[in-house]
């Protein structure tokens, strides 16, 4: 039974938040319908951030109905300043055959034990138009010597503020039309980039390409993960395999850089900025192997923050999803230990 106050139209704070979320989702649906009405030219929606003086009022994400070309999101001033899209002064390169250059960015910090396999996997790619950029965080384990001996790699070694700061530094150097992030403990399969570029040619409107990945456990067993992007699922959890996935350059021109206030979930937060308008394509095959543990309690908490602040998800849903995710995470960890 609803309370008399709610029936009278006043409602609780929780009900007001739910109504606000419903209105926001309705605006999103209206924007999608408008895109289709305006034809193919309107299918790619360009996003931009207002300057703090104009568009950063209040602490909640607000979405205005976009025109055929532009949708504008508003968020607090300090976050707008941190993530405003800089002018892209790097010249995008293509090959003499007209095929796009792919920039692969790797962040490392005392990862000499696994970095060699990562570098070798990029050098073994069948797709010829690749630049590999390694941003090292002033390692002391021999990483720099390894990089000096590796031909064809653009690299730098200096202190940084974590992996996302290193990625942002790499973005300043990247010249490719497509940009991928490959961890120091990850390795591409030999035809991975070629398969991605074939997919990009078939899906010219796509801005983000993902595939399946294989996680190699300490006992040598492998398990697949990663599915196609879809907004109903993605706004609840990271349903794609980020390892080695491909971003079109225009995403960074539109949305800016990774938010370094996140330490474990900045890639999820970045992709949430597209809301339901992100144009994606999926490759149903394994393209990369990773030895990363696969998630952490901190990543779960940060993901909930991203869903709330960037994805505009209701607080009650976020809290329930966090409880479920933590339960699943700790149960899986317990089962893994006893396997």
N, C-alpha and C positions, 0 to 999 in steps of 0.2 A: 504493500500500500504506500502511495506517495503521501508525504506529509501535507498538511494544510498549507504550510508556507510555500512549498514547491508548487502545489496546485494553484495557488494564487499568483504564480508567475515569478516569485522572487527566486526560489531555488537555492540549493546549497552551492558552495564553491566547486565541489566535485561535478555537480550537474552542469554548472556554467562552463567548466572546462570541456566536458563531453560535447556540449552544444557547439562550443568554439571549434573543436576538432571536426565535428560533422560539417560545419560551414566551410572549413578549410578543405576537406575532401571534396565537397561539392564544387568549390572553385577549381580544384585540380581537374575534376571530370569535365567541367565546362571548358577549361583551357585545352584539354585534349580534344574535345569535340570541335573546338574552334580551329585547331591545327588541321584536322582532316578536312574541314570545310574549305580552308584556304589553299588546298592543293599541295603538291609536292614541295613547292618552295617554302612552305611553312612547316614542313616536317621536322626540320632541324631548328630547335628553339635555342636562341642565344641568351645566356644569362649574364647579368652584370650586377655588381654591388654598388649601391648608392654611396656617396661620400658620407662620412659620419654625420655631417650637419643636416643632410636631407633624409637619409634612410635608416639611420641607426638609433631610432627612438624606441625605448622599451626593451624588455628582456626576453620577449617571446618572438619566435619566428612568425612572420606574417607573409602571406602570399597573396599578391594582387593578381587579378585576372590578367594574363599577358595579352599583348597584341599578337599579330601574326608572327612577329619577329622577336619580340623581347619579353621575357618574364623577369621580374625584379624581386629579390628577396631582401628582407630587412632583418638585421640582427644588431646586438649591442655595439657601440662605437669602437671599443677596444678590440673586439673580434673582427670588425670590418677592417680596421687598420692593419691587423696582423695578416689578413688573408686577402686583401685587395689585389686584384690581378695586375701585375706589373706590365709595362710595355714590353712586348717580345721583340728584342733587338737582334736576336740570333737568326741568321739566315738559314732557312730550311733547305737542306740539300736533297737532291734526287740523283739517281744514277744516269749515265748516258743512255740507258735503255728505257728511262722513264719510270723505273720501279722505285718505290719509296725507300729512303734510308731509314733504318731502324736503329734507335739508340737504346742500348741496354745499360742500365745503371745498377751498380753494385755498391752497397755500403759495407765496410768491413771494420772490425776492431778486434785485433788479436785472434784472427780466424785463419791463420796459416794452415792449420790442419785440414781444413775443408776448401779453402779458397782455390787451391790448385785444380781441383776437379771442376769447380765453377768456371774458371778461366778456360780450361781445356774444352768444356762443353760448348762455350761460345765460339771458340776457334774452329770447332768441328762442324759448325752449322753449314748446311747445304745452300742456304740463302746467302748470296755474296755481299749484299749491301748493308753492312752492319758496322756500327761503331760501339766499342765497349768502354764505358767510363767507370772507373773504380774510384770511390771517395773513401779513403782510409782515415780512421780517427786516431792518427799518431800511434800506430801499433808498435809494440816492443818485442814481438815474437818472430821477427824475420819476414813479416809481410812485405815490407818495402823492398827488400832484396829480391823477393819473388816477383814483384811487379816490375822491377828494373830489368829482369831477365825475360819478361814476357813481351814479345813483339806485338805491335799494333794496338796497344792499349793506352788510352788516355787516363792518367791517374794523378792524384794529388794526395798528400798525407799531411793532415793538420788536425788539431783538436776540434771537436764538434760537440753539439748538444744532443747527440743521439742519432738514431737511424733516420728519422724524418728530417732532421737538419741536414744530414749528409745527402739525402735524396734531393732536397731543395737546392743544395749546392750543385749537384749533378745536373739538375734541370737547367741551371744557368749556362752550362756548357753544352748541353745536348743540341744537336742540329737535325735530328731525325724528324720525319713526319709522324712516325709512331715511336712511342717510348715505353719501355718495359722495365720492371724492377725485379732483378734476380738476386736473391740473397746469397751471401758467401757460403752458406751451407746448402745451396740448391744447384741443380745442374739440368740444363736442357737436354732433351733427346735430340739426336742429330738433325731431324727434319722439322723441328718445332717452329722456328721462325718462318720457314717456307710455307708451312701449313697455315700459319696465322695470316701471312700476306695473301695467300690464295683465298682465304675466307674474307679478308678485307676487300679484295677485288670483286667478290661476289656480292658483298654487302656494303656498297659505297657510302651509305648513310650512317654506318656504325661508327660510334665514337669510343667504344670500349669492347675489347675482345677477350674472352676467357675460355678456358678449356678444363679438362680434368687434370689432376695432379696425383702423384703417388708418394705417400709418406712412408719412408723406410724406418722401421723401428730399430731399437738397439739390438734386437735378436735377429735382424735381417729380414723380417717379414714386412711385406708391403701392403698398403691399403689405399684404395682410390678415394678421392673426395673431390667435390666441386661439381656444381650443376649450373644450369642456365640462369641468367639474371632475370628476375621478374619482380616488379615493385611490391606486390602483396607479400611475397616472401622476404625480399631484401629489406623491407622496412622493419622486419622482425628479427632477422639475423643475417650474418654474412654468408649467403648461400653460394657464392662463387669462390673458386680457388684463385687467390690473388697472386700466388707465386708465378712469376714469369708472364703474367697477363699483360695485355697491350692497351695503352691509352693513346688516343689520337691527340696530337699536339693542341688542337683547339680547346680541349677540356681545360688545360692549364691556362690558356689565354682567357678563357671565360671565368673560371673559378678561382684562379690564383694558385697558391702553393699549399703544401701540407701544413696543417696546424700543429706546430711543435709543442703546444701545451698537452697534446696527447703523447703518451709514451708507448702505447701498444695497439692502438686502434685508429690511427690517423687515416689509413687508407679507406677504412669503412666510412669514417666521417666525410672524407672527400667525395666518395661516390654517392653518399646520401644527399649531397648538395644538388644533384640532378633531380631529386624527387622522382616522380613517375615519368619524367620526360627524357631520361637518358636513353640514347639509341645504342643498342648492344647487339652482339652476335656471339654464338656459342659454338665451340669446336668439341664434339663428343669423343675425344680421344685424349690419352695422356700425352702431355708435352714436356713435363718437368718432373723431376724427383727431388724430394726435400727430406732432410734429416732433422728438421725443426720438430720440437716436441709437440706442437699443435695446440696453441691456445694457452691462456693463463687466466687466473682469477682476476688479475688486473685488467686484462683485455676485455673480460666480460663486463666489468664495472664501467670501463670507458665506453664500451659499445652502447650501454644503456644511456650514458650521458649524450652520446652522439645522436641516438634515436630521439631523445627528448629535445635537445637544443637545435639540432640541424634537421632531423627528419620530421619534427613537429608531432611526435607520437604522444598520446595521452599518458599522463603520469601513472595512472593506475595500471595501464597495460604494460608500461615499462617495468614497474615494480614486480608485477606477476611474472613477466618474461625473465627478469633477472633471477628470481627465485628458482624458476624451472631450469635455467641455464646452469646455475651454480650446482644444483642438485645433480644434473646430468654430468657435469664436469667432474665432480668429486667421486661419483659412482664409477665413472669410466677410469679415473686414475686408480681407484682401489682395485678394480678388476684387472687393470694392466699390471699392477704390482704382483698380483697373485697368479698371473698367467704363466 
